[in-house]
Amino acid sequence: MKQRMLGKTNVPVSEIAMGCWQLGGKWGDPFDAELAEKTLKAATEQHINCFDTADVYIGGESERAIGRYMKTLTQKPFVITKIGRWLNPHVKEGYNEENLRKFIDQSRTNLQVDALDMVLLHCPPNEVFYTPEVFQILDTIKKEGKIKHYGVSVQKVEEGLIALEYPGVEAIEIIFNMFRLRPAELFFHEAKKKNVGVIVRVPLASGLLTGKFTKETTFTKNDHRMSNRQGEMFDRGETFSGVDYDTGLKAVDELKKIFPNQSLPMVALRWILMFDAVSTIIPGASRPEHIINNAKSVDLPPLTKEQMAQVKTIYETYIKEQVHTRW
């Protein structure tokens, strides 16, 4: 497993990390602690040294599972966790010192650590990015030693560009994949210039880029891929990267023509690694075999200039009008 530096943190992280939203089960399924441990162990065996979670994932079970697993290791992974989504209503006013301290302390308890490796604000309301006091609070908590590094997870490129203006922000988590090209236009350039790490989330567009879905594919009612297609639960861009499902299937069919007889999800991850601004990718994994397949993507040869151009053409033909200016 190859590594890249996570911006100015000077922490080397594996190119493929592990997203832990689905840890121990599929979306909507009951949590399976034994399966979670096996999946985390598979990540370690693949030399993945970075886990990405959040305090709300599986009601805190994701963090707690990682905390238990880390107690079995001598060499600890770098754990990124996100805070803020417990707020109800999820508004700017909730990002105050009392709540931020409460969330951070709860994550420290769940992960069984004195200091969090990295905490990200979990896609906060847009107004938070224009509230310097929020970032000053994080600076204070960092000086106290409760967090080692901090950053933000964003919905929009605009939010990422504003976040780059805060000196304390060391990493930004953003959606980037074959169906979400806009970050590569300006955001990546600015992140590199400021030496801020880029963590890529939703790299497979909620599974669309696995190439395994069809019009007949069904999802459970608790799966956001069924219940959030129009943004009913949270931002629509989180589900299939905001792409209309049927349109996404057409674009995937075109991608398969460019990469015949290849594993499309592995190619989709390797495509992301073609961008040197990217520090790490966090594809989700609920089972050990997912981890193993994701890790193999780093060994694929680089995509050719022609292949990169063809991917862009498919995006411009099928996807760009739907998503480019929204996020």
C-alpha angles and dihedrals in degrees: 000000000000121000137214131194115259096229118267092345086085087216114138110223131185114262088236113046128176124259109210104195090107096034110153097007147010122283108292095012123117115270115262110202094190093051090047091055092048090050093050090048090052089054091053091048089054089053093249105156101178129073124186119203142144137222091245097050108119088345092296096314091113092059093043092051091052090047092053092046094050089058087067094054132082093195108051124212121235105257122205115193131180130218139190106061094099086075113110110214092029098219138142093256090064091065092082130132095261094054096041091052091047093051093046093049091049091051090049088053094046093048092040094230135126093221130026113234091221133350123196128194101244106238094304123197113286091250091065090068088061093049109088091184090072092058091044089058090053090049089055094048090049091053088052089058099243093116128029098198137002142194142143141268110220140197098201137042088231090061091049092052092050091047090055088066092068110086093211094059107102102170139020125203114210141164111258128159143121088293096046110052103151097094089065092061102067111335096068091050092052094045091053091048091054093039092238117156119244118215112192116215132184088026093164097043094247090309098312090113092055086078090222099109127093135177087269095054112118130203129198117259091249092053110101088221086071103030103039105045091117096035096266094147105024139336111336090223090071091067117070085338088285092297120139106253098233092045089050091054091054091051091048090054088056092048090053089059090057093048106034118179091011132113103258095204091052090048091048091055092045089051090058091051089059086079111080094202088071114096099183142344123227109204111177121250130189098168136037093248090060090057093049093051093046092051092054091065092078090065095057116107117257116275115255123247088250092054092048090051092048092053090051091050091053089050092050092046101046111011115027098078091055101047116010101090096030097065 
